[in-house]
Amino acid sequence: MTEGVTVLTVGAFTAGAGWEPFTDWPIWRFLLEGLLVALRIAAMSMALSLIIGVMAAVGRLARVRIVAWLSTTYIEVFRATPLLLLIFFVFFGSARAGLGFGPITAAVVALTLYNSAVVAEIVRAGILSISRGIIEASRALGLTYLQSMRYVALPMALRRMAPGVVSQLITLFKDTSLASVIGVLELSRRARVIYDTPLYNNPVEVLAVVAMMYFIPSYLLSRLSEYLEMGPERRSGSAAAPILAEADPVG
């Protein structure tokens, strides 16, 4: 009985007239252009968030009080601010300040401010997971604080913080949909343009397609996270195993 209801439900969903617009290439092109806008915003925000996030994390761990205080203030303020509010604040605030950010620029700035603060805490946790003795040993060898962070702590912490960082980057990509509130014609806003058209009026089908378009890049990023987490020795383990087996003497 349950299987029959499921089959009928799926059949009704897939056979509906709401899928007809997706037989036209212009509809797909319209959505793909929106996906490219979302990816462009995400790529710029990701790069800036990683750079600023690492700097803020290192600054928060610094022994210079003013640097640690400024970094902590930056992290706590922007991490605690709702992203939607931050988008509005940057967009309208830039106009008030005479900067006049366009919608895409305002979205990139807001996403960067919020996500760099979150990434900073992930990076800081990764650094703190490294034995303090290792960092102190590098300092004893003559490395400065920044050198010990760059050459010792950050490389060692990379594998531990990679899953958390990539997870936040996936969230960032999905949060690009919030840019629609300030007029960015990205993927989710283009979806609304389609299903609000009286000719189509098919929100369920359009949103299902858009959800899949968000899912594919997010899934690829999650696979990248798993790959990075494995480490070079595990990634090369399958290739090294036969060589070790041949080198092992018998008897």
Steps between C-alpha positions, in 0.01 A plus 500: 500500500775743602708412192200564276439842651870584460500397133186705431645803680831484314319441173274799550799716592713402201222491242358844576488785250730697729801330342421624149705822529813289548468365148601847378870589493442873578361401843811295576725778373319750724555279805860412410584868470363542852713207618809666352417821687467301825828318434679828424377658823590184694848473347594859583354474849671165565843630401468814711349310795790253508765773486336727758393205716855367530630849579233554765568160658875561518434850633271372774771262619770770492669606823473868406188606688375765259526258206322225693230744616434637150485149353268377774270800456485446123417131541238540771320796339461356152440142613213617721336718233225333293619470140181644353533809721866530401409493129250782547745697716785478248275580203324802650792603721737520203256733325479721810881508524532599134657170395193388311567126485306321229282203605762238412783689672285553810414129508868401472603740777223384735564130435873556553454685829274231643676189370854622571400533867369143505802367309728679747355301789537174306864581422566605860359170627724314254808686620413442867472126429872495422726421794627820656840339535539477122436871457731587790771280347473689172533828690807362678656430160482870420172526310288806562134470603378550144759256363403232751136547402574491128749214486400285799156553653284571194634213283456254787151626581383501137370143495319542831323818401436415132157336559377795706630758253352322198170457683492875559584564135204282399280708729642815341409375152142430607480837677558677168123461456458776761651746253166498320358733768713788367423432136770254394356288221660177620364146485220512758371838379493376142304198619240732648482696174412176321237364738340843549433517127127430446586286197689250719384527865708196596689580824546139614666384179718809465616482862578129458726577204666790681557283809687251281708783352600604852563139600754412230768763588440437871550126453823556305632720780414235759690240297797738488484524878515121533796490261693763694421331831653173382851643487773425244605172661149351479441638149819329381446191714326302228790558262765432763349174623607282201853641516529419869362152437762432233778630721396275790723188497324165502598248762 
